[in-house]
């Protein structure tokens, strides 16, 4: 199964279209490694739980800036 790669901007737009749903997404790291996040958009904030079980509450713009050059796949 081929996974579609999304820019951070495209991921945020996907979350906006699917508010209040949780998704497992993977951040593509160097050498093909993946870092899984559980992510959801609730009202104006993105809730992002990383592989370290730390949950960060981001504003959409903050999330977009922090991950601006990254690529994601939806699991």
C-alpha positions in Angstrom: 0.0 0.0 0.0 1.4 3.3 -1.0 1.0 6.2 1.4 0.5 9.7 0.3 3.0 12.2 1.5 1.6 15.6 2.8 3.4 18.8 3.5 2.7 20.4 6.9 0.4 22.9 5.2 -1.6 20.1 3.5 -1.8 18.2 6.8 -3.3 21.3 8.6 -5.8 21.7 5.8 -6.7 18.0 6.1 -7.2 18.4 9.9 -9.4 21.5 9.3 -11.6 19.4 7.1 -11.8 16.6 9.7 -12.1 18.5 13.0 -12.5 16.5 16.2 -11.2 13.3 14.7 -7.9 11.8 15.8 -5.4 10.6 13.3 -2.2 8.6 13.6 0.3 10.4 11.3 4.0 9.9 10.8 6.6 12.5 10.5 9.2 11.5 7.9 12.7 11.7 9.3 16.1 11.3 7.8 16.9 7.9 6.2 13.2 6.9 5.9 12.6 6.7 9.7 9.1 7.6 10.9 8.0 9.3 14.1 4.4 8.6 14.9 2.1 11.3 16.3 -1.5 11.2 17.3 -3.0 14.4 16.2 -6.4 16.2 16.2 -7.7 19.7 15.5 -10.1 20.9 18.2 -11.6 24.4 17.7 -8.5 26.5 17.1 -5.8 24.2 18.5 -4.0 21.2 17.2 -3.4 18.6 19.8 -0.2 16.7 19.1 0.9 13.6 21.0 4.3 12.4 20.0 6.1 9.1 20.4 7.4 10.4 23.8 3.8 10.6 25.1 4.2 14.4 25.5 1.0 16.2 24.3 1.5 19.7 22.9 -1.4 22.1 22.3 -0.4 24.2 19.2 -2.1 27.1 17.4 -2.3 26.1 13.8 0.2 28.8 12.8 2.7 27.7 15.5 2.4 24.0 14.3 2.8 25.1 10.7 5.9 27.2 11.5 7.5 24.5 13.7 7.1 21.8 11.1 7.3 24.1 8.0 9.7 22.0 6.0 8.5 18.5 7.1 6.6 15.8 5.3 3.9 13.6 6.8 2.0 10.4 6.0 -1.4 9.5 7.4 -1.3 6.0 8.8 
